[in-house]
C-alpha cells in the first residue's frame, strides 16, 4: 500500500500571506501616524522584501506520503520535511482533523494536521497508516 497526496500551494501558504499582510499594514499605519506617509511606504517596502526573501527561501512542494518505509510530509511554507519510520511509531491517534504519532523511545507526540487534505484523501491516508502501524505493532520487540 502506498499513498501520496499533493497539498495545494494556497493551503500551505495562506497563513503566512495573512500574517505578513497584517504585519505590513500595522507597521505602515503606525509609521504613517508618527512620521508621515513616506516612512510608512518605506517600512511596507522593507517588509515586502523580507516576505519575498522568506518566500524564495522556504517555498517548495507540500505533500504527505506514506509507504512501506514510513510517513513523510511537509505542510506549509515555514515547515521542514518530517519523516517517521513505521518502526519508531508506538501508537497513532486518529482524530477528526489530525493524526498524532506517539514515538516509542521518547513518548514524543508528532502531529499531522489533515486540514490541507480532502475528506477522501484523509480517509485513504488513515487506511494506509492503520495498515502499516498494525504490521509493525505486532512485530517482535527484540528486532
Secondary structure, 3 states (H helix, E strand, C coil): CCEEEECCHHHHHHHHHHHHHHHHHHHHHHHHHHHCHHHHHHHHHHHHHHHHHHHHHHCCCCEEEECCCEEEEECCCCCCCEEEEHHHEEEEEECCCEEEEEECCCCCEEEEEHHHCCHHHHHHHHHHHHHHHHHHHCCCCCC
